[in-house]
Structures are given as structure tokens and as C-alpha cells.
Amino acid sequence: MSLFIHKINDWTSWSNVFQSIEAFTALIRYIYEKENLPFEQLENLKPGTNAVFKVGNTVCKVFAPKESGMDSQSDYDTEMFGLIRANLLGISAPKLIASGNIHDRYDFLYFIMEYIDGKSLGDIEGGLTDLEKEEIGVKLRKITDKLNTPCERFNKWDVVERELSNKRWHRLSNSFNEERRAYLHKLQIYKKVYIHGDLNPDNVLLDSNRNLFIIDFADALLAPAEYELVALCGLFDYSSVYMRGYFGKDYKPKEISKKYFNGILMHDFGADIILNNFGTSDELISLDILEKRIYEVIENGKGGF
């Protein structure tokens, strides 16, 4: 069987075709026949890492094969766990309809999910009123209260060990990194919960009735709740309007800043977030400076520095 005719031997070759309707039509048609589901013409969705297409009222996600250099099995297992868990908890997320592995020219793992007819928060944010933003914060808090709860281990990631060896942190100064590693070694984690890990504006959808959904669970891990807080503040662009809705009576910038500080030091993209929001590597030579910058941004309710 050779439904997928393109050659994949690295990330570049995969990125050249993963949004191509022509390249994936035969393969996805076969998947839908195999799953006894009606097939319709593919439509492009927002690009990511994997091949994702709208098929009628469903979404088909075909994961990058191992030849691309991606560890798709880990992403597949992690997202499978997250989708099933979200469905069981009654969290507003796509329903998983089918999943499996197609042995073609390459091994392609796939999901078929419910299509959420909505727009991303990133697409509509500019037209929202303050009241609508506050209501979105309230709704997202209800979701994360269910989501960020203890569960069994579902992937290999240890949040602290991963960040101690993460090369992204090399963009910051040696003095900063020495303090950061020492801080993490001493950090006592008493409770780990399920973390979505990628609550960005493209992964939060709102339908025409302003119902809120979250998608894309492939970056999930077990970590302290502060880890999710980092993405949430970024999602809100540190806006006090969103954050008042999300935190309600717990909207206390000083306490939030401390939790954020702990979370960002163990975040997989912590270095990028810091340099995009709190200063340059020349300025951020110590944890104390970073902690003060974080508090100023959250207190002022405005992203960037």
C-alpha cells in the first residue's frame, strides 16, 4: 500500500507537505473508510506540527512519522490520555471519535475528533469588550479547576529534571542559570497535577454562543499548578481584565507573581517567555531581578517590559 507518495527524511521534508490537501487526501480517505466514517473533501486548519484537516464535521490529525525526527508516539500517547480524560471529566474539549496507526509508506498515527465550530481567542481578542474578557476568564477558571487535578503518570517527563538539562536556558546569563539550577534543586514539590501545558490563544476556542473549548493536549505533563499559570498569564497577555475574571477574589498580584515565578523557572519555554516579556539577558542577571520584573508586569496588568 502506498497512499502517501511523498518522501519524508527530516523535519524540512515533512514541513513541506504537512499542510498539503493533495498529499493527504488518499491516506485520510482510507482512514475514514477503515473507521466506517463518511469522508468529505479535506479543508485546511491552522498549521501546527502535525497534519490536521477538517473533514466534514470532524478533524483528522495525522502525526508526523518518526522519519521526520519527531517523537510522535509520545505526543500521540499524551494527547490520547488528555482527550479521554477531558471527555470523562466533562471538560469542554473535542470528543475523540477514533484513533489508530496506518502502515503505509510510513507508519502514521492518527486521531479523528469532533470539529469545534468556533474561532480562536487569538482571532477574536481585538473585538472583545472588557466584560466579555472577564467572562472568558471566569469560564476558563472553571475548566482548569477540573483539569489541573491529580492523576496517574501518563508520560516520561519529570518537570524539574527536564529543565535542568534544557538548552533553551543557555540564552540567559551564567549567573542567572547558576541561581536557577540551585533554586530548582532546592524546590520542594508537594503536589503534581495534570497540566495542559500549551494554553495559548490558538488552543482556546469560542463558538458563536461564547462557549469556551480547549484543544491540543500533546504538551501535557504532571507538574505543580504554577506551571499552568505561566501559560494562562501569557494567554491573557497579563491583562488585569482577564485575570480578575479568572482569579476572582483570589486576584492578588503579589501572590500570583510568586507562583508565576516558581512556574516559569521549571517551564519548558521559560527562557523564551522571560526574554519576550521581562527584559534582556544582559538585564536579567539574577533571580531577584526577574522576580521584581514579574511582579511589575502582573501588578500593572500589561504584557511586555
N, C-alpha and C positions, 0 to 999 in steps of 0.2 A: 504494500500500500504506500502510495506517495502522493498524498493530498496537498502537502506543503512542499513546494518545489524550490524554495529559496535556501541558500547555503548560510548557515549560522556557525561562525567560528570564533566570535568575540562580541563584546558589547556593541561595537560600531555596526557590525553586520546585523545585529538584532535591532538596533535603534533605527536602521534604515528601512525596516519593513513592519515594525510592530504596530503602526497605525494604518497599514495598508488594507483596505477592504478587499482588493483583488487578491492579495496574498493569503487571506484567511477565510475567504468565503467557502471554499470546498471543504476545508477542515472543520469549520464550525457547522456547516450543513450536516456533515457526517455525525458530529457530536449530537446534534438535535435529533437526528434520526435514531441514533443509538439510545437516546433517553426518551424516545416516543413523545417528543415535544414539537409543536408546529414551528417551522422555520420561516423566517421572513428576511428581507434584504437587510444587510448589516448597515448600521449607522455609526459614525464616529462619535466617541465621547471624549472628554478631556484627557489628554495624554498623561501617562504616568511612567511606570516601569514595565508593566506588562501590557499585553494586547487586550484591550477592553472595548467591546462593541455593544451597542443597543440592538436587540433582536426582538422586534415586536414590543411586547410589554415585559421583556426580560433583559438582563445584561449577561453577556458571556465574557468571562475573564479567562484568557489563556496565558498561563505563566511562562516566563522566559525559560527555554530549555537550559540544561546545565552547560551546553556548549557556548552560551552567551557569557559565561563567567559568573552568573548569578546563582545564589543558593536558594533556588526556588522551592525546594522541598520544605525548607524551614519556614519560608513565607506562607506556603500553602497550608502547612500544618497549623501555624499560628493563626492565620485568618480563619481557617475552618473552625478552630476552637472558639475564636472570638464571635463569629457569626452564630454558631449554635448556642453559645452561652447568652448572647444578646437576645436571640429569639426566645429562649427559655425564660429569661428574666423579664420579658415584656418590654424590652428597650426598643425604641423606635429606630430600627435598622433594617436593611434589606433581608427578606427571608431567603434562606438557602434552599434552592429547588433541586439541584443535582450537582454532583461532583465526580471526578474520576481522573483517569490517565489514558490518553490515546497514544498508542505505539505507532507512530508514522515514521517519517524520515528521522524525526527526533521524538523523544518522549515529551508529550505536552500534558501537564497537569491543567485542570480546568475547573471552574465553578460556573454554574448558571444560577443567577439570583434574580429576585424581584427587581424590576425597574422602578425607582422612585422618581415620580414626575415632579421635579422641583428644581429650584435654582440654588446655586451655592451661595453661602453667605458672602463670599468674596465678590460675587457678581452683583448682589443687590445692596450691599452695605451702604453705598453712597446715597441711596434714596430712602434710607430708614429714618424715622423720627426718633427722638430720644426715648419716647415711651416704648416704641417697638424694640429698640435696642435693649432697654431694661427688661422687657418681657422675654426676649430671647435669652438673656442671662438667667432669668428665673427658670425657663424651660430646660436650659442646658444643665442647671444645677440638679434638677430632678433626675435627669439621665445619668449624670456622673455619680450621684448618690447611690444609684443601683449598680452602676458599672464598676466603680472603684471600691470593690469589696473583696475579701479574701477568697481564694480559690486554689485548686491544686496546681502544681507546676505544669506548664504546658510547652515550654521550650528551654533551651540550654542557657539562656542569658542570665548572668549574675550582674546586677546593675552596677555594683562597685568595681568588681574585677574588670569588667569591660572598659570602664572609664579610666582605670589606672593604666591601661595599655593603649588607649585611644590616641592615634597620631594627630587627630584634629586639634588637640590641645597644644601642640607644638607651635601653633601660631601665636600663642601668648608667651610672655617672658619666662625665663628660667626661674626667677624669684617667685612669680605668681604660681607656676606649676609645682614648685617645691612645697609651697604652702598648701596648695590644693591637694596634693597627694598625702601630705601629713594629715590634713583635715579629714580626708576620706578614710584613712587608716584608723583614725580615732572615732569616726562616726558610728554610733550605735543605732542600728535599725531594729526596732522592736516589732514592727508590723509591716508586711508587704501585702499589697492589694493588686487587683487586676488594673493595669494601666493601658489605655488605648494607644498612647504614645505618639499620635500624629493628628491631633485635633487642630488642623489648620483650616483656613477659610474655604478650601475646596472640598473638605471632608465633612462639612456641616451643611446640610441641605434644608431648604424650607419649601413646602408646597404652597399652592395658591391660598390655602386657609391658614398659612403661617404655622403649620405643624412642622416640628423640627425632627430631622433624622441625622444619624451619623453613619458614615461609611468607611471602608478601608481599614481593616483591623490587622494588617500584616506586620505592623511595627509594635504590636502589643508585647508587654512583658510584666513580670511581677516586680514591683518596686514600691517605695513609700509613696503616699498620696501626693507629696510635694512634687514628684516628677510630672504628674499630670498638670499641676498648677502652672508649670513653666509654659506648656503649650497653650493653656487657657488664657493666660495673660497676653501671650503673643497673638492669639486668636482675636482677643478684644482690643489689640493694639494698646493695651494698658489703660484703656478709656474707663474713667470712673463711672460713666453711664452704664455700660455693660456690667461692670464689676459690682456696682450697687445692686443690680438685679440678681447677679449670680450669688453674691455673698450675703445679701440681705442684712440682718442685724449683726452678722459677723464681718461686715466690711470695715476692717481696721487696718489701714495701710501698714502700720508698723509690724503687726503680727504676720500679715500676708507677705511682707518683704522678707522676713526671716525665713519663712517656709520656702519662699521662692529661691532665696539664696542657697539653702540646702539642696533644693531640687536641681538647680542649674549646674551645680558642681558635679552631679552624677548623671547629667543628661547627655545622651549620645551626640547631640548637636549643640551642646552647651557653649563651646568655644565660638561657633558661628553666631549664636544668639547674642552672646556677650559683645562681640565686636560689632554687630549690627545695631545694638541698642544702647550700650553703656560706655563706649569710648574705644580708644585705640590701644594696641598692645603696649605702646610707649607710656600711655597714661595709667593703664591698669597693671601696676607692678606689685600689687598686694591684694589679698582678700578683703582687707579693711576698706580699701578704696572701692572695690566692686560692691561691697555691701552698702556703702553710702550712696553709690550711684543708683543701685536698685531701689533703695528707699525713696530717693528723689523722684525717680520716674513714676513709681507707683503712687506716691503722695500727690504728685502733680496731675496724675491721671492722663498722661500723654506719652506715647511711644517715642523712642529716639532720644539722643542726648546731644 
